[in-house]
Amino acid sequence: MYYNDHHPPHFHAEYAEREASFAIDTLEILEGDLPRRPHAFVVEWASLHREELRVNWERARQGISLLSIEPLD
């Protein structure tokens, strides 16, 4: 997440030299793309941590440091 980023609430994921932004509410790609397998991992991880992502979005909007979110096992 980036501080003062635009709506809708979203997060960015990077894989190799590719990047995509995902809507927190729907987990749809808003911009960019990732290969199929990394995309599936991001969606799985985000679906497990959606509330934490929402909290971090609000923290970022307020200029507060983000909380760490556990990686996918």
PDB file of N, H, CA, C and O in Angstrom:
ATOM      1  N   MET A   1       0.842  -1.171   0.000  1.00  0.00           N
ATOM      2  CA  MET A   1       0.000   0.000   0.000  1.00  0.00           C
ATOM      3  C   MET A   1       0.885   1.231   0.000  1.00  0.00           C
ATOM      4  O   MET A   1       1.993   1.240   0.538  1.00  0.00           O
ATOM      5  N   TYR A   2       0.358   2.257  -0.618  1.00  0.00           N
ATOM      6  H   TYR A   2      -0.542   2.249  -1.055  1.00  0.00           H
ATOM      7  CA  TYR A   2       1.062   3.526  -0.639  1.00  0.00           C
ATOM      8  C   TYR A   2       0.245   4.553   0.125  1.00  0.00           C
ATOM      9  O   TYR A   2      -0.983   4.568   0.042  1.00  0.00           O
ATOM     10  N   TYR A   3       0.927   5.404   0.862  1.00  0.00           N
ATOM     11  H   TYR A   3       1.925   5.392   0.929  1.00  0.00           H
ATOM     12  CA  TYR A   3       0.247   6.472   1.593  1.00  0.00           C
ATOM     13  C   TYR A   3      -0.359   7.451   0.595  1.00  0.00           C
ATOM     14  O   TYR A   3       0.239   7.763  -0.435  1.00  0.00           O
ATOM     15  N   ASN A   4      -1.557   7.930   0.919  1.00  0.00           N
ATOM     16  H   ASN A   4      -2.043   7.678   1.756  1.00  0.00           H
ATOM     17  CA  ASN A   4      -2.293   8.886   0.081  1.00  0.00           C
ATOM     18  C   ASN A   4      -2.593   8.336  -1.310  1.00  0.00           C
ATOM     19  O   ASN A   4      -2.627   9.097  -2.278  1.00  0.00           O
ATOM     20  N   ASP A   5      -2.807   7.055  -1.421  1.00  0.00           N
ATOM     21  H   ASP A   5      -2.779   6.438  -0.635  1.00  0.00           H
ATOM     22  CA  ASP A   5      -3.153   6.447  -2.706  1.00  0.00           C
ATOM     23  C   ASP A   5      -4.626   6.713  -3.011  1.00  0.00           C
ATOM     24  O   ASP A   5      -5.397   7.074  -2.122  1.00  0.00           O
ATOM     25  N   HIS A   6      -5.000   6.535  -4.250  1.00  0.00           N
ATOM     26  H   HIS A   6      -4.373   6.241  -4.973  1.00  0.00           H
ATOM     27  CA  HIS A   6      -6.354   6.821  -4.725  1.00  0.00           C
ATOM     28  C   HIS A   6      -7.334   5.721  -4.327  1.00  0.00           C
ATOM     29  O   HIS A   6      -6.925   4.609  -3.993  1.00  0.00           O
ATOM     30  N   HIS A   7      -8.617   6.032  -4.364  1.00  0.00           N
ATOM     31  H   HIS A   7      -8.950   6.935  -4.635  1.00  0.00           H
ATOM     32  CA  HIS A   7      -9.678   5.041  -4.121  1.00  0.00           C
ATOM     33  C   HIS A   7      -9.896   4.238  -5.385  1.00  0.00           C
ATOM     34  O   HIS A   7      -9.506   4.724  -6.446  1.00  0.00           O
ATOM     35  N   PRO A   8     -10.468   3.082  -5.371  1.00  0.00           N
ATOM     36  CA  PRO A   8     -10.995   2.349  -4.228  1.00  0.00           C
ATOM     37  C   PRO A   8      -9.860   1.761  -3.391  1.00  0.00           C
ATOM     38  O   PRO A   8      -8.718   1.704  -3.847  1.00  0.00           O
ATOM     39  N   PRO A   9     -10.173   1.323  -2.162  1.00  0.00           N
ATOM     40  CA  PRO A   9      -9.151   0.693  -1.326  1.00  0.00           C
ATOM     41  C   PRO A   9      -8.518  -0.493  -2.060  1.00  0.00           C
ATOM     42  O   PRO A   9      -9.220  -1.368  -2.567  1.00  0.00           O
ATOM     43  N   HIS A  10      -7.193  -0.508  -2.106  1.00  0.00           N
ATOM     44  H   HIS A  10      -6.623   0.202  -1.694  1.00  0.00           H
ATOM     45  CA  HIS A  10      -6.494  -1.547  -2.852  1.00  0.00           C
ATOM     46  C   HIS A  10      -5.090  -1.732  -2.292  1.00  0.00           C
ATOM     47  O   HIS A  10      -4.633  -0.962  -1.447  1.00  0.00           O
ATOM     48  N   PHE A  11      -4.421  -2.760  -2.778  1.00  0.00           N
ATOM     49  H   PHE A  11      -4.792  -3.385  -3.465  1.00  0.00           H
ATOM     50  CA  PHE A  11      -3.030  -3.007  -2.430  1.00  0.00           C
ATOM     51  C   PHE A  11      -2.296  -3.410  -3.697  1.00  0.00           C
ATOM     52  O   PHE A  11      -2.903  -3.810  -4.691  1.00  0.00           O
ATOM     53  N   HIS A  12      -0.993  -3.297  -3.638  1.00  0.00           N
ATOM     54  H   HIS A  12      -0.500  -2.973  -2.831  1.00  0.00           H
ATOM     55  CA  HIS A  12      -0.141  -3.619  -4.781  1.00  0.00           C
ATOM     56  C   HIS A  12       0.614  -4.911  -4.506  1.00  0.00           C
ATOM     57  O   HIS A  12       1.059  -5.155  -3.385  1.00  0.00           O
ATOM     58  N   ALA A  13       0.753  -5.723  -5.524  1.00  0.00           N
ATOM     59  H   ALA A  13       0.391  -5.524  -6.435  1.00  0.00           H
ATOM     60  CA  ALA A  13       1.527  -6.961  -5.432  1.00  0.00           C
ATOM     61  C   ALA A  13       2.531  -6.983  -6.575  1.00  0.00           C
ATOM     62  O   ALA A  13       2.217  -6.609  -7.705  1.00  0.00           O
ATOM     63  N   GLU A  14       3.734  -7.423  -6.266  1.00  0.00           N
ATOM     64  H   GLU A  14       3.990  -7.727  -5.348  1.00  0.00           H
ATOM     65  CA  GLU A  14       4.795  -7.501  -7.273  1.00  0.00           C
ATOM     66  C   GLU A  14       5.279  -8.935  -7.397  1.00  0.00           C
ATOM     67  O   GLU A  14       5.354  -9.668  -6.411  1.00  0.00           O
ATOM     68  N   TYR A  15       5.606  -9.321  -8.615  1.00  0.00           N
ATOM     69  H   TYR A  15       5.545  -8.725  -9.416  1.00  0.00           H
ATOM     70  CA  TYR A  15       6.203 -10.619  -8.877  1.00  0.00           C
ATOM     71  C   TYR A  15       7.187 -10.421 -10.024  1.00  0.00           C
ATOM     72  O   TYR A  15       6.811 -10.001 -11.118  1.00  0.00           O
ATOM     73  N   ALA A  16       8.449 -10.728  -9.756  1.00  0.00           N
ATOM     74  H   ALA A  16       8.755 -11.069  -8.867  1.00  0.00           H
ATOM     75  CA  ALA A  16       9.510 -10.493 -10.729  1.00  0.00           C
ATOM     76  C   ALA A  16       9.443  -9.028 -11.143  1.00  0.00           C
ATOM     77  O   ALA A  16       9.560  -8.148 -10.290  1.00  0.00           O
ATOM     78  N   GLU A  17       9.260  -8.752 -12.401  1.00  0.00           N
ATOM     79  H   GLU A  17       9.165  -9.467 -13.093  1.00  0.00           H
ATOM     80  CA  GLU A  17       9.206  -7.364 -12.865  1.00  0.00           C
ATOM     81  C   GLU A  17       7.775  -6.916 -13.147  1.00  0.00           C
ATOM     82  O   GLU A  17       7.566  -5.899 -13.808  1.00  0.00           O
ATOM     83  N   ARG A  18       6.804  -7.653 -12.660  1.00  0.00           N
ATOM     84  H   ARG A  18       6.974  -8.479 -12.123  1.00  0.00           H
ATOM     85  CA  ARG A  18       5.399  -7.325 -12.926  1.00  0.00           C
ATOM     86  C   ARG A  18       4.723  -6.876 -11.641  1.00  0.00           C
ATOM     87  O   ARG A  18       5.103  -7.286 -10.545  1.00  0.00           O
ATOM     88  N   GLU A  19       3.717  -6.031 -11.795  1.00  0.00           N
ATOM     89  H   GLU A  19       3.408  -5.699 -12.686  1.00  0.00           H
ATOM     90  CA  GLU A  19       2.992  -5.504 -10.650  1.00  0.00           C
ATOM     91  C   GLU A  19       1.518  -5.394 -11.002  1.00  0.00           C
ATOM     92  O   GLU A  19       1.154  -5.142 -12.151  1.00  0.00           O
ATOM     93  N   ALA A  20       0.683  -5.587  -9.999  1.00  0.00           N
ATOM     94  H   ALA A  20       0.979  -5.792  -9.066  1.00  0.00           H
ATOM     95  CA  ALA A  20      -0.760  -5.414 -10.171  1.00  0.00           C
ATOM     96  C   ALA A  20      -1.319  -4.811  -8.892  1.00  0.00           C
ATOM     97  O   ALA A  20      -0.799  -5.044  -7.800  1.00  0.00           O
ATOM     98  N   SER A  21      -2.383  -4.034  -9.040  1.00  0.00           N
ATOM     99  H   SER A  21      -2.805  -3.845  -9.927  1.00  0.00           H
ATOM    100  CA  SER A  21      -3.099  -3.544  -7.866  1.00  0.00           C
ATOM    101  C   SER A  21      -4.426  -4.279  -7.801  1.00  0.00           C
ATOM    102  O   SER A  21      -5.101  -4.467  -8.813  1.00  0.00           O
ATOM    103  N   PHE A  22      -4.795  -4.699  -6.576  1.00  0.00           N
ATOM    104  H   PHE A  22      -4.247  -4.547  -5.754  1.00  0.00           H
ATOM    105  CA  PHE A  22      -5.988  -5.493  -6.326  1.00  0.00           C
ATOM    106  C   PHE A  22      -6.951  -4.726  -5.438  1.00  0.00           C
ATOM    107  O   PHE A  22      -6.543  -4.162  -4.423  1.00  0.00           O
ATOM    108  N   ALA A  23      -8.218  -4.698  -5.805  1.00  0.00           N
ATOM    109  H   ALA A  23      -8.550  -5.156  -6.630  1.00  0.00           H
ATOM    110  CA  ALA A  23      -9.240  -4.098  -4.956  1.00  0.00           C
ATOM    111  C   ALA A  23      -9.409  -4.968  -3.715  1.00  0.00           C
ATOM    112  O   ALA A  23      -9.524  -6.189  -3.827  1.00  0.00           O
ATOM    113  N   ILE A  24      -9.425  -4.357  -2.540  1.00  0.00           N
ATOM    114  H   ILE A  24      -9.332  -3.366  -2.448  1.00  0.00           H
ATOM    115  CA  ILE A  24      -9.557  -5.132  -1.304  1.00  0.00           C
ATOM    116  C   ILE A  24     -10.929  -5.791  -1.224  1.00  0.00           C
ATOM    117  O   ILE A  24     -11.027  -6.946  -0.809  1.00  0.00           O
ATOM    118  N   ASP A  25     -11.982  -5.093  -1.606  1.00  0.00           N
ATOM    119  H   ASP A  25     -11.903  -4.155  -1.943  1.00  0.00           H
ATOM    120  CA  ASP A  25     -13.335  -5.634  -1.458  1.00  0.00           C
ATOM    121  C   ASP A  25     -13.633  -6.803  -2.393  1.00  0.00           C
ATOM    122  O   ASP A  25     -14.310  -7.752  -1.999  1.00  0.00           O
ATOM    123  N   THR A  26     -13.137  -6.741  -3.615  1.00  0.00           N
ATOM    124  H   THR A  26     -12.587  -5.970  -3.935  1.00  0.00           H
ATOM    125  CA  THR A  26     -13.485  -7.767  -4.603  1.00  0.00           C
ATOM    126  C   THR A  26     -12.318  -8.671  -4.991  1.00  0.00           C
ATOM    127  O   THR A  26     -12.521  -9.741  -5.566  1.00  0.00           O
ATOM    128  N   LEU A  27     -11.107  -8.244  -4.680  1.00  0.00           N
ATOM    129  H   LEU A  27     -10.942  -7.375  -4.213  1.00  0.00           H
ATOM    130  CA  LEU A  27      -9.862  -8.918  -5.059  1.00  0.00           C
ATOM    131  C   LEU A  27      -9.665  -8.974  -6.571  1.00  0.00           C
ATOM    132  O   LEU A  27      -8.886  -9.783  -7.074  1.00  0.00           O
ATOM    133  N   GLU A  28     -10.363  -8.122  -7.278  1.00  0.00           N
ATOM    134  H   GLU A  28     -10.996  -7.464  -6.869  1.00  0.00           H
ATOM    135  CA  GLU A  28     -10.159  -7.997  -8.726  1.00  0.00           C
ATOM    136  C   GLU A  28      -8.938  -7.132  -9.000  1.00  0.00           C
ATOM    137  O   GLU A  28      -8.619  -6.234  -8.221  1.00  0.00           O
ATOM    138  N   ILE A  29      -8.257  -7.403 -10.104  1.00  0.00           N
ATOM    139  H   ILE A  29      -8.517  -8.132 -10.737  1.00  0.00           H
ATOM    140  CA  ILE A  29      -7.133  -6.570 -10.513  1.00  0.00           C
ATOM    141  C   ILE A  29      -7.686  -5.255 -11.057  1.00  0.00           C
ATOM    142  O   ILE A  29      -8.549  -5.237 -11.935  1.00  0.00           O
ATOM    143  N   LEU A  30      -7.167  -4.157 -10.512  1.00  0.00           N
ATOM    144  H   LEU A  30      -6.466  -4.171  -9.799  1.00  0.00           H
ATOM    145  CA  LEU A  30      -7.556  -2.829 -10.969  1.00  0.00           C
ATOM    146  C   LEU A  30      -6.627  -2.332 -12.070  1.00  0.00           C
ATOM    147  O   LEU A  30      -7.038  -1.615 -12.982  1.00  0.00           O
ATOM    148  N   GLU A  31      -5.370  -2.732 -11.960  1.00  0.00           N
ATOM    149  H   GLU A  31      -5.036  -3.315 -11.219  1.00  0.00           H
ATOM    150  CA  GLU A  31      -4.373  -2.266 -12.914  1.00  0.00           C
ATOM    151  C   GLU A  31      -3.207  -3.241 -12.920  1.00  0.00           C
ATOM    152  O   GLU A  31      -2.877  -3.815 -11.883  1.00  0.00           O
ATOM    153  N   GLY A  32      -2.582  -3.435 -14.066  1.00  0.00           N
ATOM    154  H   GLY A  32      -2.850  -2.968 -14.909  1.00  0.00           H
ATOM    155  CA  GLY A  32      -1.437  -4.322 -14.179  1.00  0.00           C
ATOM    156  C   GLY A  32      -1.855  -5.770 -14.336  1.00  0.00           C
ATOM    157  O   GLY A  32      -3.016  -6.074 -14.609  1.00  0.00           O
ATOM    158  N   ASP A  33      -0.885  -6.660 -14.159  1.00  0.00           N
ATOM    159  H   ASP A  33       0.058  -6.413 -13.937  1.00  0.00           H
ATOM    160  CA  ASP A  33      -1.178  -8.087 -14.247  1.00  0.00           C
ATOM    161  C   ASP A  33      -0.054  -8.883 -13.605  1.00  0.00           C
ATOM    162  O   ASP A  33       1.070  -8.404 -13.452  1.00  0.00           O
ATOM    163  N   LEU A  34      -0.387 -10.101 -13.239  1.00  0.00           N
ATOM    164  H   LEU A  34      -1.299 -10.490 -13.363  1.00  0.00           H
ATOM    165  CA  LEU A  34       0.573 -11.058 -12.700  1.00  0.00           C
ATOM    166  C   LEU A  34       0.354 -12.376 -13.429  1.00  0.00           C
ATOM    167  O   LEU A  34      -0.742 -12.632 -13.928  1.00  0.00           O
ATOM    168  N   PRO A  35       1.384 -13.214 -13.497  1.00  0.00           N
ATOM    169  CA  PRO A  35       1.177 -14.550 -14.052  1.00  0.00           C
ATOM    170  C   PRO A  35       0.126 -15.305 -13.231  1.00  0.00           C
ATOM    171  O   PRO A  35      -0.138 -14.960 -12.080  1.00  0.00           O
ATOM    172  N   ARG A  36      -0.459 -16.319 -13.823  1.00  0.00           N
ATOM    173  H   ARG A  36      -0.245 -16.600 -14.759  1.00  0.00           H
ATOM    174  CA  ARG A  36      -1.585 -17.031 -13.222  1.00  0.00           C
ATOM    175  C   ARG A  36      -1.294 -17.564 -11.816  1.00  0.00           C
ATOM    176  O   ARG A  36      -2.082 -17.328 -10.900  1.00  0.00           O
ATOM    177  N   ARG A  37      -0.199 -18.265 -11.629  1.00  0.00           N
ATOM    178  H   ARG A  37       0.441 -18.457 -12.373  1.00  0.00           H
ATOM    179  CA  ARG A  37       0.092 -18.869 -10.316  1.00  0.00           C
ATOM    180  C   ARG A  37       0.322 -17.806  -9.228  1.00  0.00           C
ATOM    181  O   ARG A  37      -0.301 -17.894  -8.170  1.00  0.00           O
ATOM    182  N   PRO A  38       1.190 -16.809  -9.445  1.00  0.00           N
ATOM    183  CA  PRO A  38       1.337 -15.766  -8.428  1.00  0.00           C
ATOM    184  C   PRO A  38       0.021 -15.023  -8.165  1.00  0.00           C
ATOM    185  O   PRO A  38      -0.264 -14.645  -7.028  1.00  0.00           O
ATOM    186  N   HIS A  39      -0.767 -14.817  -9.203  1.00  0.00           N
ATOM    187  H   HIS A  39      -0.536 -15.124 -10.126  1.00  0.00           H
ATOM    188  CA  HIS A  39      -2.083 -14.177  -9.041  1.00  0.00           C
ATOM    189  C   HIS A  39      -2.947 -14.991  -8.079  1.00  0.00           C
ATOM    190  O   HIS A  39      -3.586 -14.430  -7.189  1.00  0.00           O
ATOM    191  N   ALA A  40      -2.967 -16.302  -8.256  1.00  0.00           N
ATOM    192  H   ALA A  40      -2.448 -16.758  -8.980  1.00  0.00           H
ATOM    193  CA  ALA A  40      -3.769 -17.178  -7.388  1.00  0.00           C
ATOM    194  C   ALA A  40      -3.280 -17.119  -5.943  1.00  0.00           C
ATOM    195  O   ALA A  40      -4.091 -17.121  -5.017  1.00  0.00           O
ATOM    196  N   PHE A  41      -1.969 -17.066  -5.743  1.00  0.00           N
ATOM    197  H   PHE A  41      -1.311 -17.065  -6.496  1.00  0.00           H
ATOM    198  CA  PHE A  41      -1.425 -16.957  -4.388  1.00  0.00           C
ATOM    199  C   PHE A  41      -1.811 -15.641  -3.737  1.00  0.00           C
ATOM    200  O   PHE A  41      -2.165 -15.613  -2.559  1.00  0.00           O
ATOM    201  N   VAL A  42      -1.749 -14.560  -4.482  1.00  0.00           N
ATOM    202  H   VAL A  42      -1.462 -14.582  -5.439  1.00  0.00           H
ATOM    203  CA  VAL A  42      -2.132 -13.245  -3.946  1.00  0.00           C
ATOM    204  C   VAL A  42      -3.596 -13.254  -3.537  1.00  0.00           C
ATOM    205  O   VAL A  42      -3.938 -12.778  -2.454  1.00  0.00           O
ATOM    206  N   VAL A  43      -4.459 -13.783  -4.379  1.00  0.00           N
ATOM    207  H   VAL A  43      -4.181 -14.170  -5.259  1.00  0.00           H
ATOM    208  CA  VAL A  43      -5.894 -13.822  -4.067  1.00  0.00           C
ATOM    209  C   VAL A  43      -6.149 -14.698  -2.844  1.00  0.00           C
ATOM    210  O   VAL A  43      -6.953 -14.336  -1.986  1.00  0.00           O
ATOM    211  N   GLU A  44      -5.483 -15.837  -2.753  1.00  0.00           N
ATOM    212  H   GLU A  44      -4.830 -16.131  -3.451  1.00  0.00           H
ATOM    213  CA  GLU A  44      -5.654 -16.708  -1.582  1.00  0.00           C
ATOM    214  C   GLU A  44      -5.219 -15.985  -0.313  1.00  0.00           C
ATOM    215  O   GLU A  44      -5.937 -15.996   0.688  1.00  0.00           O
ATOM    216  N   TRP A  45      -4.038 -15.352  -0.352  1.00  0.00           N
ATOM    217  H   TRP A  45      -3.455 -15.342  -1.165  1.00  0.00           H
ATOM    218  CA  TRP A  45      -3.522 -14.626   0.807  1.00  0.00           C
ATOM    219  C   TRP A  45      -4.462 -13.487   1.197  1.00  0.00           C
ATOM    220  O   TRP A  45      -4.809 -13.336   2.368  1.00  0.00           O
ATOM    221  N   ALA A  46      -4.868 -12.694   0.220  1.00  0.00           N
ATOM    222  H   ALA A  46      -4.586 -12.817  -0.732  1.00  0.00           H
ATOM    223  CA  ALA A  46      -5.713 -11.535   0.497  1.00  0.00           C
ATOM    224  C   ALA A  46      -7.075 -11.945   1.044  1.00  0.00           C
ATOM    225  O   ALA A  46      -7.633 -11.249   1.893  1.00  0.00           O
ATOM    226  N   SER A  47      -7.615 -13.061   0.571  1.00  0.00           N
ATOM    227  H   SER A  47      -7.162 -13.626  -0.118  1.00  0.00           H
ATOM    228  CA  SER A  47      -8.914 -13.503   1.077  1.00  0.00           C
ATOM    229  C   SER A  47      -8.825 -13.896   2.550  1.00  0.00           C
ATOM    230  O   SER A  47      -9.806 -13.771   3.283  1.00  0.00           O
ATOM    231  N   LEU A  48      -7.660 -14.367   2.988  1.00  0.00           N
ATOM    232  H   LEU A  48      -6.862 -14.468   2.393  1.00  0.00           H
ATOM    233  CA  LEU A  48      -7.449 -14.715   4.391  1.00  0.00           C
ATOM    234  C   LEU A  48      -7.204 -13.487   5.271  1.00  0.00           C
ATOM    235  O   LEU A  48      -7.406 -13.542   6.484  1.00  0.00           O
ATOM    236  N   HIS A  49      -6.776 -12.391   4.669  1.00  0.00           N
ATOM    237  H   HIS A  49      -6.612 -12.346   3.683  1.00  0.00           H
ATOM    238  CA  HIS A  49      -6.356 -11.205   5.425  1.00  0.00           C
ATOM    239  C   HIS A  49      -7.094  -9.934   5.008  1.00  0.00           C
ATOM    240  O   HIS A  49      -6.575  -8.830   5.169  1.00  0.00           O
ATOM    241  N   ARG A  50      -8.291 -10.092   4.480  1.00  0.00           N
ATOM    242  H   ARG A  50      -8.712 -10.989   4.350  1.00  0.00           H
ATOM    243  CA  ARG A  50      -9.022  -8.938   3.950  1.00  0.00           C
ATOM    244  C   ARG A  50      -9.256  -7.852   5.011  1.00  0.00           C
ATOM    245  O   ARG A  50      -9.095  -6.666   4.725  1.00  0.00           O
ATOM    246  N   GLU A  51      -9.634  -8.250   6.226  1.00  0.00           N
ATOM    247  H   GLU A  51      -9.766  -9.214   6.459  1.00  0.00           H
ATOM    248  CA  GLU A  51      -9.895  -7.250   7.268  1.00  0.00           C
ATOM    249  C   GLU A  51      -8.606  -6.516   7.646  1.00  0.00           C
ATOM    250  O   GLU A  51      -8.624  -5.306   7.871  1.00  0.00           O
ATOM    251  N   GLU A  52      -7.502  -7.237   7.715  1.00  0.00           N
ATOM    252  H   GLU A  52      -7.487  -8.220   7.533  1.00  0.00           H
ATOM    253  CA  GLU A  52      -6.217  -6.599   8.002  1.00  0.00           C
ATOM    254  C   GLU A  52      -5.824  -5.629   6.886  1.00  0.00           C
ATOM    255  O   GLU A  52      -5.252  -4.572   7.153  1.00  0.00           O
ATOM    256  N   LEU A  53      -6.127  -5.982   5.658  1.00  0.00           N
ATOM    257  H   LEU A  53      -6.592  -6.840   5.441  1.00  0.00           H
ATOM    258  CA  LEU A  53      -5.862  -5.081   4.536  1.00  0.00           C
ATOM    259  C   LEU A  53      -6.713  -3.818   4.646  1.00  0.00           C
ATOM    260  O   LEU A  53      -6.231  -2.717   4.377  1.00  0.00           O
ATOM    261  N   ARG A  54      -7.974  -3.972   5.041  1.00  0.00           N
ATOM    262  H   ARG A  54      -8.366  -4.866   5.259  1.00  0.00           H
ATOM    263  CA  ARG A  54      -8.848  -2.800   5.221  1.00  0.00           C
ATOM    264  C   ARG A  54      -8.306  -1.882   6.312  1.00  0.00           C
ATOM    265  O   ARG A  54      -8.285  -0.660   6.162  1.00  0.00           O
ATOM    266  N   VAL A  55      -7.866  -2.492   7.415  1.00  0.00           N
ATOM    267  H   VAL A  55      -7.883  -3.485   7.538  1.00  0.00           H
ATOM    268  CA  VAL A  55      -7.295  -1.702   8.520  1.00  0.00           C
ATOM    269  C   VAL A  55      -6.047  -0.964   8.038  1.00  0.00           C
ATOM    270  O   VAL A  55      -5.883   0.221   8.326  1.00  0.00           O
ATOM    271  N   ASN A  56      -5.181  -1.640   7.318  1.00  0.00           N
ATOM    272  H   ASN A  56      -5.315  -2.603   7.083  1.00  0.00           H
ATOM    273  CA  ASN A  56      -3.969  -0.997   6.812  1.00  0.00           C
ATOM    274  C   ASN A  56      -4.295   0.107   5.810  1.00  0.00           C
ATOM    275  O   ASN A  56      -3.602   1.124   5.770  1.00  0.00           O
ATOM    276  N   TRP A  57      -5.330  -0.074   5.006  1.00  0.00           N
ATOM    277  H   TRP A  57      -5.893  -0.900   5.039  1.00  0.00           H
ATOM    278  CA  TRP A  57      -5.734   0.981   4.075  1.00  0.00           C
ATOM    279  C   TRP A  57      -6.089   2.247   4.855  1.00  0.00           C
ATOM    280  O   TRP A  57      -5.656   3.342   4.496  1.00  0.00           O
ATOM    281  N   GLU A  58      -6.872   2.096   5.913  1.00  0.00           N
ATOM    282  H   GLU A  58      -7.224   1.206   6.204  1.00  0.00           H
ATOM    283  CA  GLU A  58      -7.260   3.255   6.730  1.00  0.00           C
ATOM    284  C   GLU A  58      -6.042   3.859   7.423  1.00  0.00           C
ATOM    285  O   GLU A  58      -5.928   5.081   7.518  1.00  0.00           O
ATOM    286  N   ARG A  59      -5.148   3.030   7.898  1.00  0.00           N
ATOM    287  H   ARG A  59      -5.241   2.037   7.821  1.00  0.00           H
ATOM    288  CA  ARG A  59      -3.927   3.535   8.532  1.00  0.00           C
ATOM    289  C   ARG A  59      -3.093   4.324   7.521  1.00  0.00           C
ATOM    290  O   ARG A  59      -2.583   5.398   7.841  1.00  0.00           O
ATOM    291  N   ALA A  60      -2.957   3.803   6.322  1.00  0.00           N
ATOM    292  H   ALA A  60      -3.372   2.930   6.063  1.00  0.00           H
ATOM    293  CA  ALA A  60      -2.191   4.500   5.286  1.00  0.00           C
ATOM    294  C   ALA A  60      -2.827   5.848   4.960  1.00  0.00           C
ATOM    295  O   ALA A  60      -2.117   6.839   4.790  1.00  0.00           O
ATOM    296  N   ARG A  61      -4.142   5.897   4.873  1.00  0.00           N
ATOM    297  H   ARG A  61      -4.719   5.092   5.012  1.00  0.00           H
ATOM    298  CA  ARG A  61      -4.853   7.147   4.570  1.00  0.00           C
ATOM    299  C   ARG A  61      -4.635   8.187   5.667  1.00  0.00           C
ATOM    300  O   ARG A  61      -4.666   9.390   5.408  1.00  0.00           O
ATOM    301  N   GLN A  62      -4.413   7.708   6.902  1.00  0.00           N
ATOM    302  H   GLN A  62      -4.388   6.731   7.112  1.00  0.00           H
ATOM    303  CA  GLN A  62      -4.188   8.608   8.037  1.00  0.00           C
ATOM    304  C   GLN A  62      -2.700   8.910   8.249  1.00  0.00           C
ATOM    305  O   GLN A  62      -2.340   9.672   9.147  1.00  0.00           O
ATOM    306  N   GLY A  63      -1.850   8.319   7.433  1.00  0.00           N
ATOM    307  H   GLY A  63      -2.142   7.700   6.704  1.00  0.00           H
ATOM    308  CA  GLY A  63      -0.419   8.545   7.555  1.00  0.00           C
ATOM    309  C   GLY A  63       0.212   7.789   8.718  1.00  0.00           C
ATOM    310  O   GLY A  63       1.288   8.155   9.190  1.00  0.00           O
ATOM    311  N   ILE A  64      -0.457   6.735   9.179  1.00  0.00           N
ATOM    312  H   ILE A  64      -1.331   6.438   8.796  1.00  0.00           H
ATOM    313  CA  ILE A  64       0.033   5.917  10.285  1.00  0.00           C
ATOM    314  C   ILE A  64       0.768   4.708   9.702  1.00  0.00           C
ATOM    315  O   ILE A  64       0.395   4.195   8.647  1.00  0.00           O
ATOM    316  N   SER A  65       1.804   4.263  10.391  1.00  0.00           N
ATOM    317  H   SER A  65       2.106   4.680  11.248  1.00  0.00           H
ATOM    318  CA  SER A  65       2.545   3.104   9.876  1.00  0.00           C
ATOM    319  C   SER A  65       1.641   1.872   9.773  1.00  0.00           C
ATOM    320  O   SER A  65       0.730   1.674  10.577  1.00  0.00           O
ATOM    321  N   LEU A  66       1.919   1.071   8.778  1.00  0.00           N
ATOM    322  H   LEU A  66       2.658   1.232   8.125  1.00  0.00           H
ATOM    323  CA  LEU A  66       1.114  -0.110   8.519  1.00  0.00           C
ATOM    324  C   LEU A  66       1.484  -1.258   9.446  1.00  0.00           C
ATOM    325  O   LEU A  66       2.624  -1.362   9.900  1.00  0.00           O
ATOM    326  N   LEU A  67       0.519  -2.111   9.720  1.00  0.00           N
ATOM    327  H   LEU A  67      -0.407  -2.027   9.351  1.00  0.00           H
ATOM    328  CA  LEU A  67       0.746  -3.295  10.533  1.00  0.00           C
ATOM    329  C   LEU A  67       1.221  -4.429   9.632  1.00  0.00           C
ATOM    330  O   LEU A  67       0.815  -4.532   8.475  1.00  0.00           O
ATOM    331  N   SER A  68       2.065  -5.255  10.169  1.00  0.00           N
ATOM    332  H   SER A  68       2.394  -5.171  11.110  1.00  0.00           H
ATOM    333  CA  SER A  68       2.561  -6.407   9.421  1.00  0.00           C
ATOM    334  C   SER A  68       1.444  -7.433   9.255  1.00  0.00           C
ATOM    335  O   SER A  68       0.644  -7.655  10.163  1.00  0.00           O
ATOM    336  N   ILE A  69       1.406  -8.050   8.084  1.00  0.00           N
ATOM    337  H   ILE A  69       2.056  -7.870   7.346  1.00  0.00           H
ATOM    338  CA  ILE A  69       0.424  -9.098   7.796  1.00  0.00           C
ATOM    339  C   ILE A  69       1.198 -10.370   7.474  1.00  0.00           C
ATOM    340  O   ILE A  69       2.136 -10.366   6.677  1.00  0.00           O
ATOM    341  N   GLU A  70       0.786 -11.445   8.108  1.00  0.00           N
ATOM    342  H   GLU A  70       0.024 -11.449   8.755  1.00  0.00           H
ATOM    343  CA  GLU A  70       1.468 -12.733   7.936  1.00  0.00           C
ATOM    344  C   GLU A  70       1.467 -13.165   6.461  1.00  0.00           C
ATOM    345  O   GLU A  70       0.485 -12.948   5.752  1.00  0.00           O
ATOM    346  N   PRO A  71       2.560 -13.772   6.008  1.00  0.00           N
ATOM    347  CA  PRO A  71       2.580 -14.301   4.642  1.00  0.00           C
ATOM    348  C   PRO A  71       1.764 -15.573   4.527  1.00  0.00           C
ATOM    349  O   PRO A  71       1.337 -16.145   5.530  1.00  0.00           O
ATOM    350  N   LEU A  72       1.555 -15.999   3.320  1.00  0.00           N
ATOM    351  H   LEU A  72       1.901 -15.534   2.506  1.00  0.00           H
ATOM    352  CA  LEU A  72       0.851 -17.253   3.055  1.00  0.00           C
ATOM    353  C   LEU A  72       1.753 -18.412   3.419  1.00  0.00           C
ATOM    354  O   LEU A  72       2.924 -18.420   3.041  1.00  0.00           O
ATOM    355  N   ASP A  73       1.236 -19.395   4.144  1.00  0.00           N
ATOM    356  H   ASP A  73       0.284 -19.388   4.451  1.00  0.00           H
ATOM    357  CA  ASP A  73       2.028 -20.570   4.535  1.00  0.00           C
ATOM    358  C   ASP A  73       2.251 -21.498   3.372  1.00  0.00           C
ATOM    359  O   ASP A  73       2.897 -22.535   3.525  1.00  0.00           O
TER     360      ASP A  73
END
